Amino acid sequence: MSAAILARVSVLSCKINRADEIDEIDQIHQINQMTNTPFKKYYRVDEVAKYFAISVRTVYRLIDEGELRRTKIRGCLRIPIDEITRYERKLREEMEAF
């Protein structure tokens, strides 16, 4: 990695660690955009459950109901980061509508 990219990542890390705390997945997404390198694009069901502070069974229910899209990689269920951010955006829009 070049020094310029490392400097940008360092600046981004400082911004990310500010007191009002940005969500972990948003941080990863921002770093991906800054460096143009993938960090983590797919998450396990238990990681998604932890992120949304819900049970693993609820994540499976969201998948079964079509609320959350998933993919399989060699038989393992994974949720893409883009799907997680899409679903989170949808939840925020629903909250703002009230």
C-alpha positions in Angstrom: 0.0 0.0 0.0 1.3 3.4 -0.8 2.1 6.1 1.8 -0.7 8.3 0.5 -3.3 5.5 1.0 -2.0 4.7 4.5 -2.2 8.4 5.4 -5.8 8.5 4.2 -6.7 5.3 6.1 -5.0 6.9 9.2 -7.1 10.1 8.9 -10.2 8.0 8.3 -9.4 5.9 11.4 -9.2 9.1 13.5 -12.5 10.2 12.2 -14.1 6.8 12.8 -12.9 6.7 16.4 -14.7 9.9 17.4 -16.9 10.0 20.4 -20.3 9.6 18.6 -19.1 6.3 17.2 -20.0 5.1 13.7 -21.3 1.6 13.2 -18.7 -1.1 12.7 -20.0 -2.1 9.2 -20.1 1.5 8.1 -16.5 1.8 9.2 -15.5 -1.2 7.1 -17.5 0.2 4.1 -15.7 3.6 4.4 -12.3 1.9 4.6 -13.2 -0.2 1.5 -14.1 3.0 -0.4 -10.9 4.8 0.7 -8.4 2.0 -0.2 -10.3 0.3 -3.1 -9.5 -3.0 -1.5 -12.1 -5.4 -0.1 -11.9 -5.9 3.7 -14.9 -8.1 4.5 -17.8 -8.3 2.1 -19.8 -11.2 3.6 -21.0 -11.8 7.1 -22.1 -15.0 9.0 -25.6 -15.1 10.4 -24.4 -14.8 14.0 -22.4 -11.6 13.0 -25.4 -10.0 11.5 -27.5 -10.9 14.6 -24.8 -9.3 16.8 -24.7 -6.2 14.7 -28.5 -5.7 14.8 -28.7 -6.9 18.4 -31.2 -9.6 17.6 -31.2 -13.4 17.8 -29.8 -15.7 15.2 -33.3 -17.2 14.8 -34.6 -13.7 14.0 -32.0 -13.3 11.3 -33.1 -16.6 9.8 -36.7 -15.5 10.0 -35.8 -12.2 8.1 -34.1 -14.3 5.4 -37.1 -16.7 5.2 -39.6 -13.8 4.9 -37.5 -12.2 2.2 -36.6 -9.1 4.3 -32.9 -9.9 4.2 -31.2 -11.4 1.2 -28.5 -13.9 1.5 -26.1 -16.0 -0.6 -24.4 -19.3 -0.1 -20.7 -19.8 -0.4 -19.8 -23.5 -0.6 -22.9 -24.4 1.3 -22.4 -21.7 4.0 -25.0 -19.0 4.4 -23.6 -15.5 4.2 -25.1 -12.0 4.0 -23.3 -9.5 1.8 -22.3 -6.1 3.3 -24.4 -4.3 0.7 -27.5 -6.2 1.8 -26.8 -5.3 5.4 -26.5 -1.6 4.6 -29.6 -1.8 2.4 -31.6 -3.3 5.2 -30.3 -0.9 7.7 -31.2 2.0 5.4 -34.7 0.6 5.1 -35.1 0.4 8.8 -33.9 4.0 9.3 -36.4 5.2 6.6 -39.2 3.4 8.4 -38.2 5.0 11.7 -38.1 8.4 10.1 -41.6 7.9 8.6 -43.1 7.8 12.1 
